[in-house]
Amino acid sequence: MNPQVELNLALILFVPWFSILAWLFWAYPRQPRGGARTAFDSASLILATLLAGWGMHWSMHNADPNAGAIWKQVLASSVAYGLFLLVMTLAIVVRWRWLRARAATDAAGDAEAAEAAASAGSHRDSIRPLAGKVES
């Protein structure tokens, strides 16, 4: 086997699965989608891929050579997959908390605006007569 392919075999074999997980991470939830979220999602995916690649190479160089050639591939696959999932799991948790806090802030702002509109309306109603009523 080509030494370069052997060194990167774990990552080559996981590219389809990593692509599916990356697409799911990118696509859901669909809203809200803004510049900050796009930057966060992109950074998370890049970090996960780089860390998986680093873990794969580290495993290939540090696997026990007496365990056989296949052990390098097994260890590299396991470490690469684990690191990819670790970064993606942390990114999902951070994004959930961020989006939940953002939704709570938006809801609080909407409630304050509604309360201000209601209090302005009640003040206005106390000054003016009701429509259709004749003052004596």
C-alpha positions, 0 to 999 in steps of 0.5 A: 500500500502507498505509504501516504494512503496508509497514513491517511486511510482512517480519515479517507474511510471516515470522510463520508460519515464526517460529511453526513454529520457535518451536513446535519450540524450545518443544516439543523436547526434551520433558523436563526441563521446569521453571520455569527452562526455561520462563522461559528458553524464553519469554525466548529467544522474546521476545528473538528476536521483538523483535530481528527486529522491530528489525532489520526496522525498522532495515533499512527505514529504512537501505536505499538508496532508489535501489535501488528499493522492493522492496530495502527489503523484501528487506533487511528480510526478510533481516535480520529472519530472520537475527536471529531465527535468530541468537538461536534458535541461541544459545538452543539451544546454551545450553540444550543445554549447560545440560541436559547439565550438569544431567544430569551433575550428576544422574547424579553425585548418583545415583552418589554415592547408590548408592555410599553405599548400597553402602558402608553395605550392605557395612559392615552385612554385615560386622557381621551373619552372612549369613541362613541361616548358623549361627554356631558 
